[in-house]
Amino acid sequence: MRFLYTVIILFLCAMIGTCIGEILLFFIPEKWYFYNLISKSLNPMWKINSLDLIIFNLSFSLIFKINLFTLVGLIIGAVYTLRKI
């Protein structure tokens, strides 16, 4: 149960961190150096183009967006869960 709690907290903190980073991009001018720092992101992707079964056709893709604030959120979530346990 503690493992599931830790994974959920880390996932939520990473999502919140990513959202905060994306919201900050709206308020920071593009010419600032800080904008270039937080606008860069990694986009790992897992994709099934087409899984053709006889009854139906299935296509699926999962894309993660990882930026600087995602890592900040993960660190905050890790510190929080380590203090709780």
Legacy VTK file of the C-alpha trace (Angstrom):
# vtk DataFile Version 3.0
C-alpha trace
ASCII
DATASET POLYDATA
POINTS 85 float
0.000 0.000 0.000
2.888 2.391 0.711
4.324 1.700 -2.730
1.043 2.608 -4.420
0.782 5.754 -2.268
4.312 6.780 -3.261
3.700 6.202 -6.969
0.436 8.165 -6.919
2.013 11.105 -5.061
5.007 11.194 -7.425
2.746 11.030 -10.484
0.479 13.820 -9.206
3.423 16.046 -8.263
4.980 15.525 -11.710
1.674 16.444 -13.371
1.284 19.548 -11.208
4.872 20.567 -11.946
4.329 20.173 -15.677
1.136 22.245 -15.522
2.877 25.009 -13.571
5.687 25.060 -16.147
3.228 25.318 -19.028
1.259 28.083 -17.311
4.457 30.057 -16.644
5.222 30.007 -20.373
2.165 32.214 -20.946
3.445 34.939 -18.604
7.178 35.007 -19.402
8.310 36.973 -22.486
9.900 34.836 -25.200
13.070 36.930 -25.303
14.131 36.061 -21.763
16.699 33.327 -21.187
14.441 31.725 -18.569
11.788 31.154 -21.259
14.226 29.106 -23.328
15.177 27.111 -20.249
11.657 26.058 -19.276
10.224 25.706 -22.798
12.518 22.809 -23.671
11.042 19.394 -22.991
11.489 15.709 -23.715
8.610 13.866 -25.335
9.055 10.108 -25.003
6.341 8.303 -26.932
4.918 4.789 -26.989
2.825 4.181 -30.055
0.956 1.291 -31.625
0.130 2.429 -35.146
-2.367 -0.226 -36.001
-3.326 -3.460 -34.341
-5.614 -5.064 -36.877
-7.799 -7.714 -35.333
-10.543 -9.390 -37.283
-13.374 -7.761 -35.363
-11.876 -4.294 -34.865
-8.843 -2.131 -35.535
-6.976 -0.600 -32.594
-4.507 2.289 -32.577
-2.999 3.756 -29.423
-0.324 6.271 -28.479
0.945 7.556 -25.155
3.143 10.667 -25.051
4.797 12.059 -21.929
5.966 15.668 -21.731
8.883 16.098 -19.342
10.254 19.582 -18.668
12.201 21.317 -15.902
9.169 21.781 -13.666
8.283 18.100 -14.020
11.599 17.294 -12.384
10.989 19.917 -9.693
7.587 18.354 -9.001
9.139 14.882 -8.772
11.741 16.114 -6.281
9.092 17.818 -4.138
6.928 14.684 -4.269
9.869 12.466 -3.323
10.744 14.652 -0.333
7.090 14.693 0.743
6.662 10.923 0.540
9.972 10.230 2.289
8.917 12.446 5.180
5.520 10.714 5.390
6.982 7.195 5.465
LINES 1 86
85 0 1 2 3 4 5 6 7 8 9 10 11 12 13 14 15 16 17 18 19 20 21 22 23 24 25 26 27 28 29 30 31 32 33 34 35 36 37 38 39 40 41 42 43 44 45 46 47 48 49 50 51 52 53 54 55 56 57 58 59 60 61 62 63 64 65 66 67 68 69 70 71 72 73 74 75 76 77 78 79 80 81 82 83 84
